[in-house]
Amino acid sequence: MSENNPSTRSWFGAIAIGLGVSAITALLMVTLFKSGISPLPKPLGLAFAETLLGQELPLPVGLLFHTAYVTFWSVVYIRFFPLRNVKTVMILAASLWLGVLVLFYPIVGWGVAGLSVSPKLIIASFVPHLLFGVSLWALERFSPPSANRPL
């Protein structure tokens, strides 16, 4: 597991990887939600967008919020973390998961760790964050060299 020099990854490459990670995690979350497996009342990106904008919104708006959030953190990791390896990406994923539990769930009215809805929300948010970490590490680590060229 080699570390990569942040200066070797272009902004375009970092954004492309972030969009890929966003698509992978969104596919899992939407599939689990639509199949009724997810214990969340609605996708968190959608719940946050509705809370922020104060109105009911369609799922694509929530997916846009999800994409912006995931792409932002992917770019931060790729462009600014001095050491990029499995350990650092999992620390980022765990930090973001804790942020969901103590910040985003309360903001959308689900309580700390989602406990006002169900304790199942703790694991329901852990799985996509684990997938985020694995996907970000894999896409960043194994992206083609053309995505590594600086602008």
N, C-alpha and C positions, 0 to 999 in steps of 0.2 A: 504494500500500500504506500505508494509514493506520494509525497507532498508535491504540490505544483506551485510554481511561482505565480502569484496573482497578476504580475505584469504581463504574463504571456497569454492571458485570456482577454479577448476583445469584449467590448460592451455588447456588441451584437451576439457574440457567442454565448455570453452570460444570460442575456435576455432569452435567447432561443432555448437554452437549457431550462431556464425558469418556466417558460411556457410549456415545455415538455413535462416537467414535474407537475405543473398545475393540471395538465390534461390527465396525467396518470392518476393523481389523487382525486380529481373531480369525477373521473369515471368510476372509481371505487365508491365514492361517497354517494353519488347519484344512484348507482345500481343498488346499493344497500338501502337507501332511502325509498326508492321506488318499489323495491321488493318487500318492504315492510320490516326488514331485519333491523334497521337502525332505530334505536330508541329515542333519537332526537325528535322533537316536535316538528322541526323543519330544518333544512340545511343551515348551518351556522352563518355562512356568508349571506344567505337570504335574510335570516333573522336580524343580523347586524345591519344590513342595508335598510331593512324596514324600520328598525329602531332609529337609525341615523336620519332617515328621510321622513319618518313619521307617517308612513302610509304602507298599505299592502302592495307588494310588488311581485312581478312574475319571476320564476326561477332563473331565467337568463341574467337578470340584474344581480342576483346572488352569486351566480357563476362569474360575473365580471368582477365583483368584489373579491371572490376567492382567487381568481387569476391574478389580480393586482397584488394581493397580499403574498401569495406564494412566489410570484415572479420577483417581487421586491426582495424578499428574504433570500431567494436563490442568488440574485445578483449581489446582494451584500456579502453572502458567503463566498461566492466565486471571485469577486473583485477585491474584497478587503480582508479576508481571513488570511493571515500569513502562512498558516499550515492548513492544508485541506486534506483530510484523511477521514477514515471511518469514525474515529473518536471525536474529532471536532464537529463533524456533521451531525453526529448523534447528540452531542451536547447542545447544538443549536436546535435540533428537533425537540429535545426534551425541554429546553427553555421555552420554546414556542408553545408546547403542550401545556406547560405550567401557566403560561400567559393566558391561554384559553380558559383554563380552570379558574383562575383568580381575577381575570379582567373581563374577557369577552362573555363568558356565561352570565356573570352578574349584570353586565351592561344590557344584555337582551332579556333579562328578567328570569333567568333559569337558576339563579343563586350560585354561590361559590361551589365550584366543582359540579354544577348542574344538579345539586342535591334537592332543589325544590321541584325538579322534574323526576329524576331517578338517579340512583348511584350508578346505573349502567352507563350514564353519559361520560363517566370517567374513562372507562375502557373504550367507549364509542369514539372518544376524541383521541385516545392513545394510538389506536390502530392507524388512522390516516397520518398521524405525525411520524410514526415509525416508517410508514411507506414513503412519506416525504423525505426522511433522512436517507433511506436506502436508494430511492430514485434519484435524489440529488447527487449522492455520492457516485452512483453508477453512471448517470448521464454525464457528469462532469469528468469523471475518470476515463470513460471510454468514448468520449465524443471524438469525432474525426479531427485530424490536425487542422483542417481548414477553419474549424470553429475556434481554433486556438490563436489565430493570428491577430495581433493588435490592430486597431484601426489606424 
